[in-house]
Amino acid sequence: MERLLSRIFEKLSNAKAGALCAFLFFIIAVLICIFGFWKTFFILVFTLAGFIVGAFLFADEGRFKKFLDRILPPGRVR
C-alpha cells in the first residue's frame, strides 16, 4: 500500500497542479450531478475517514494486531 501511495504521489508531483485540480473537481462535479450534494458529501467524508483509519491501523503491524486483540480476544477465534 505504501509503495502504491508513493507512486501516486510521485506522479502527482510531476503533473501540473492545474490539470490535477481540474480533474479532481470534475470528478466531484459529476458525483454531485449524479447523487446530489449531501450524498456526495457523505461518500467523500467516509472515504476520507476510511483512508485515515486504514493508514493509522496498517502503518504498524503491531498496532493492527493490538486492535484485533481488543476486538477478538486471542484464543477464541484465532
C-alpha positions in Angstrom: 0.0 0.0 0.0 2.8 2.4 0.9 4.5 1.7 -2.4 1.3 2.4 -4.3 0.8 5.7 -2.4 4.4 6.8 -3.0 4.0 6.1 -6.8 0.8 8.0 -6.9 2.3 11.0 -5.0 5.3 10.8 -7.3 3.2 11.0 -10.4 1.1 13.8 -8.8 4.2 15.9 -8.1 5.2 15.7 -11.7 1.8 16.6 -13.0 0.7 20.2 -13.4 -1.3 21.3 -10.5 -4.0 23.0 -12.6 -4.7 19.8 -14.6 -4.8 17.7 -11.4 -7.2 20.1 -9.7 -9.4 20.4 -12.8 -9.7 16.6 -12.9 -10.4 16.3 -9.2 -13.1 18.9 -9.3 -14.6 17.4 -12.5 -15.0 14.1 -10.6 -16.6 15.9 -7.7 -19.0 17.8 -10.0 -20.0 14.5 -11.7 -20.7 12.9 -8.3 -22.8 15.9 -7.3 -24.8 15.8 -10.5 -25.4 12.0 -10.2 -26.0 11.7 -6.4 -26.7 15.2 -5.1 -24.7 17.3 -2.7 -25.3 15.5 0.6 -24.8 12.0 -0.8 -21.6 13.1 -2.4 -20.5 14.8 0.8 -21.3 11.6 2.7 -19.3 9.5 0.2 -16.3 11.9 0.5 -16.4 12.0 4.3 -16.5 8.3 4.7 -13.8 7.8 2.0 -11.5 10.2 3.9 -12.3 8.5 7.2 -11.6 5.1 5.8 -8.3 6.3 4.4 -7.2 7.8 7.7 -8.3 4.8 9.8 -6.6 2.4 7.3 -3.4 4.5 7.3 -3.4 4.6 11.1 -4.0 0.9 11.6 -1.9 -0.6 8.8 1.1 1.8 9.3 2.4 -0.5 12.0 1.7 -4.3 12.1 1.8 -4.4 15.9 -0.8 -1.7 16.2 -3.2 -3.7 13.9 -2.6 -6.9 16.0 -3.4 -5.0 19.2 -6.5 -3.6 17.6 -7.6 -7.1 16.6 -6.8 -8.4 20.1 -9.2 -5.8 21.6 -12.0 -6.8 19.3 -11.3 -10.6 19.1 -9.7 -11.9 22.2 -6.8 -14.2 21.5 -7.5 -17.9 21.8 -11.2 -17.8 20.9 -11.2 -17.0 17.2 -7.6 -17.2 16.1 
